[in-house]
Amino acid sequence: MSEDRTNPAAQVLPDAQSALNKKAQVADMFNNIAGNYDFLNHFLSLGIDKGWRRKAIAEVAKVQPKAILDVATGTADLAIAAAKLNPQHITGVDIAAQMLEVGRKKIAERDMNNLITLQLGDSENLGFETNSFDAITCAYGVRNFEHLEAGLKEMARVMRPGGKLAILEFSKPQSFPVKQLYGFYFRFILPTLGRLVSKHSTAYTYLPESVMAFPQGKVFCQTLERCGFKDAKARPLTLGITTLYTATK
């Protein structure tokens, strides 16, 4: 089955007029909004995103991880949240260098340089040995993968048998009136506010478009299992605005 059929979001681009591939466009987009990313993240979610990350960390805590990998770490919010688990080390990878720079400043401010390492890295070609990590996390990043299944297979490869995966991703609420209110906010309010603050013309238009196209719930769980994980589960949070996916290997 082709990537386009299993992941329609692969065809959603930050800039449809650009000659760059999706991966390069995503990196460029996040580099451009890095300075305002954290403010917008918390502001546009009304701060609820912090609770979502706590729930993801609670899931990987079940395997008492010593080595944690945070894929598409961005400005390292989830990696920093994982520090409460007292692991030996946390590694964060991302394709956007400017996002990593913001993350490194936050890590230094918290005196966590010995615990958390951030590095430029591509989910489709993770530079780590097989079975290297006890737990892998990813918050709002898999939707941006150019090749979803290639990235998920790499994540499965570097996670040890019995390890735990926790992925947070936006989803589409199904119940009235949340579905309608969320749809209006996501399509009209969020892009306008995001454009005003970030000064980026397409980043916060790409966000709702990619969310609407991304496979969610049971379909994404099936994709996880096809890519080497097992016992994949989808747990809707905050009336289905976001979903916490968990799996083991």
C-alpha positions as CSV (number, residue, x, y, z in Angstrom):
1,M,0.0,0.0,0.0
2,S,1.4,3.4,-1.0
3,E,2.4,6.1,1.5
4,D,-0.2,8.4,0.0
5,R,-3.0,6.0,0.7
6,T,-2.0,5.3,4.3
7,N,-1.0,8.9,5.0
8,P,-2.9,11.5,3.0
9,A,-1.1,14.2,5.1
10,A,2.1,13.4,3.1
11,Q,0.6,15.5,0.3
12,V,-0.1,18.5,2.5
13,L,2.8,21.0,2.2
14,P,3.6,24.2,4.1
15,D,4.1,25.9,0.6
16,A,2.5,24.2,-2.4
17,Q,4.4,26.5,-4.7
18,S,7.8,25.6,-3.4
19,A,10.1,23.3,-5.3
20,L,11.4,21.9,-2.0
21,N,10.3,18.5,-0.8
22,K,8.1,18.3,2.3
23,K,10.9,17.6,4.7
24,A,12.9,20.6,3.6
25,Q,9.7,22.8,3.7
26,V,8.9,21.6,7.2
27,A,12.4,22.3,8.5
28,D,12.4,25.8,6.9
29,M,8.9,26.6,8.3
30,F,9.9,25.6,11.9
31,N,13.2,27.5,11.6
32,N,11.3,30.6,10.7
33,I,8.8,30.4,13.6
34,A,11.2,29.1,16.2
35,G,11.4,32.3,18.2
36,N,7.7,32.5,18.7
37,Y,6.9,28.8,18.7
38,D,6.7,28.2,22.5
39,F,4.5,31.3,23.1
40,L,2.1,30.3,20.3
41,N,2.1,26.7,21.4
42,H,0.9,27.5,24.9
43,F,-1.3,30.5,23.9
44,L,-3.2,28.8,21.1
45,S,-3.8,25.6,23.2
46,L,-4.8,27.8,26.3
47,G,-2.0,26.0,28.2
48,I,-3.7,22.6,27.9
49,D,-0.7,21.2,26.0
50,K,1.3,21.0,29.3
51,G,-1.2,18.5,30.7
52,W,-1.1,16.4,27.5
53,R,2.7,16.1,27.8
54,R,2.4,15.0,31.4
55,K,0.0,12.2,30.3
56,A,2.5,11.0,27.7
57,I,5.4,11.0,30.2
58,A,3.2,9.0,32.6
59,E,2.8,6.3,30.0
60,V,6.6,5.9,29.3
61,A,7.2,5.9,33.1
62,K,5.7,2.4,33.2
63,V,8.9,0.9,31.8
64,Q,11.2,3.0,34.1
65,P,13.3,4.2,31.2
66,K,16.9,4.9,31.6
67,A,17.5,6.0,28.0
68,I,14.8,8.1,26.3
69,L,14.6,9.4,22.7
70,D,12.4,12.3,21.9
71,V,11.8,12.5,18.1
72,A,10.9,15.8,16.5
73,T,11.8,17.3,19.8
74,G,11.5,20.9,18.6
75,T,12.2,23.2,21.5
76,A,12.5,20.3,23.8
77,D,9.3,20.7,25.9
78,L,8.6,17.0,26.0
79,A,12.3,16.1,26.6
80,I,12.4,18.5,29.6
81,A,9.1,17.0,30.9
82,A,10.7,13.5,30.7
83,A,13.4,14.6,33.2
84,K,11.1,14.0,36.1
85,L,11.5,10.2,35.4
86,N,15.1,10.4,36.5
87,P,16.5,8.6,33.4
88,Q,20.2,8.4,32.8
89,H,20.0,10.3,29.6
90,I,17.5,11.9,27.2
91,T,18.3,12.5,23.5
92,G,16.2,14.8,21.4
93,V,16.4,14.9,17.6
94,D,14.9,17.4,15.1
95,I,15.4,18.5,11.5
96,A,15.0,22.3,12.4
97,A,18.3,23.7,13.8
98,Q,16.7,26.9,15.1
99,M,14.1,25.0,17.1
100,L,17.0,23.0,18.7
101,E,18.8,26.3,19.6
102,V,15.7,27.5,21.5
103,G,15.6,24.1,23.2
104,R,19.2,24.2,24.2
105,K,18.8,27.6,25.9
106,K,15.8,26.2,27.9
107,I,17.9,23.1,28.9
108,A,20.8,25.3,30.0
109,E,18.5,27.6,32.0
110,R,17.3,24.5,33.9
111,D,20.9,23.1,34.4
112,M,20.0,20.0,32.5
113,N,22.9,19.9,30.0
114,N,24.3,16.7,31.5
115,L,20.9,15.0,31.2
116,I,19.5,16.1,27.8
117,T,21.3,16.2,24.5
118,L,19.7,17.8,21.4
119,Q,21.0,17.0,17.9
120,L,20.1,17.6,14.3
121,G,18.5,14.3,13.1
122,D,16.0,12.9,10.7
123,S,13.3,10.5,11.9
124,E,13.8,8.4,8.7
125,N,17.5,7.8,9.4
126,L,18.1,7.8,13.1
127,G,21.8,7.6,13.9
128,F,21.5,5.2,16.8
129,E,22.2,1.5,17.3
130,T,19.2,-0.9,17.1
131,N,17.5,-1.4,20.5
132,S,19.2,1.7,22.0
133,F,16.3,3.2,23.9
134,D,13.9,2.1,26.6
135,A,11.3,4.7,25.6
136,I,10.5,6.9,22.6
137,T,8.3,10.0,22.6
138,C,7.1,12.3,19.9
139,A,4.8,15.3,20.4
140,Y,3.1,16.7,17.3
141,G,5.8,15.6,15.0
142,V,4.7,12.5,13.1
143,R,2.1,14.4,11.2
144,N,5.0,16.3,9.6
145,F,7.0,13.3,8.5
146,E,7.6,13.2,4.8
147,H,7.5,9.4,4.8
148,L,5.4,8.4,7.9
149,E,6.0,4.6,7.8
150,A,9.8,5.0,7.2
151,G,10.0,7.2,10.3
152,L,7.9,4.9,12.4
153,K,10.0,1.9,11.4
154,E,13.2,3.7,12.4
155,M,11.6,4.5,15.8
156,A,10.7,0.8,16.2
157,R,14.2,-0.2,15.3
158,V,16.0,1.9,17.9
159,M,13.6,1.0,20.7
160,R,14.4,-2.1,22.7
161,P,12.0,-5.0,23.0
162,G,9.6,-4.3,25.8
163,G,10.1,-0.5,25.4
164,K,7.4,2.0,25.4
165,L,6.3,4.4,22.7
166,A,4.2,7.5,23.4
167,I,3.0,9.8,20.6
168,L,0.9,12.9,20.9
169,E,-0.9,14.2,17.8
170,F,-3.7,16.5,17.1
171,S,-7.0,14.9,16.1
172,K,-10.5,15.7,15.0
173,P,-13.2,15.8,17.7
174,Q,-16.2,13.8,16.7
175,S,-19.0,15.0,19.1
176,F,-21.3,17.9,18.7
177,P,-20.8,20.8,19.4
178,V,-17.0,20.3,20.0
179,K,-16.4,19.2,16.5
180,Q,-18.0,22.3,15.0
181,L,-16.4,24.8,17.5
182,Y,-13.0,23.2,17.1
183,G,-13.3,23.2,13.3
184,F,-14.1,26.9,13.3
185,Y,-11.3,27.7,15.7
186,F,-8.8,25.6,13.8
187,R,-9.6,26.9,10.4
188,F,-10.1,30.6,11.1
189,I,-9.0,31.8,14.5
190,L,-5.8,29.8,14.9
191,P,-4.3,30.6,11.4
192,T,-5.1,34.3,11.9
193,L,-3.5,34.6,15.3
194,G,-0.6,32.4,14.3
195,R,0.1,34.5,11.3
196,L,0.0,37.8,13.3
197,V,2.4,36.6,16.0
198,S,4.8,34.4,14.0
199,K,4.8,36.7,10.9
200,H,4.8,33.5,8.8
201,S,2.2,33.4,6.1
202,T,1.6,29.7,5.9
203,A,2.7,27.9,9.1
204,Y,-0.6,28.1,10.9
205,T,-2.6,27.3,7.8
206,Y,-0.5,24.2,7.2
207,L,-1.3,23.1,10.8
208,P,-5.0,22.6,10.4
209,E,-4.7,21.2,6.9
210,S,-2.2,18.6,8.0
211,V,-4.3,17.6,11.0
212,M,-7.4,17.2,8.9
213,A,-5.5,14.9,6.5
214,F,-3.6,12.8,9.0
215,P,-4.9,9.3,9.8
216,Q,-6.1,9.1,13.3
217,G,-7.4,6.6,15.9
218,K,-7.7,3.0,14.8
219,V,-6.1,3.7,11.4
220,F,-2.9,5.2,12.9
221,C,-2.8,2.3,15.4
222,Q,-2.8,-0.1,12.5
223,T,0.0,1.8,10.9
224,L,2.1,1.6,14.1
225,E,1.6,-2.2,14.2
226,R,2.5,-2.5,10.6
227,C,5.7,-0.6,11.3
228,G,7.0,-3.0,14.1
229,F,5.1,-1.9,17.2
230,K,2.4,-3.9,19.0
231,D,-0.5,-3.3,21.4
232,A,-1.0,0.1,19.8
233,K,-3.8,2.1,21.6
234,A,-5.4,5.5,21.0
235,R,-6.5,7.6,23.9
236,P,-8.4,10.8,23.0
237,L,-7.7,13.7,25.3
238,T,-9.7,16.9,26.0
239,L,-12.8,15.8,24.0
240,G,-10.7,14.5,21.2
241,I,-8.7,17.6,20.4
242,T,-5.5,15.6,20.7
243,T,-4.8,11.8,20.9
244,L,-2.2,10.0,22.9
245,Y,-1.0,6.9,21.1
246,T,0.9,4.2,23.0
247,A,2.6,1.0,21.9
248,T,5.3,-1.4,22.9
249,K,7.8,-3.6,20.9
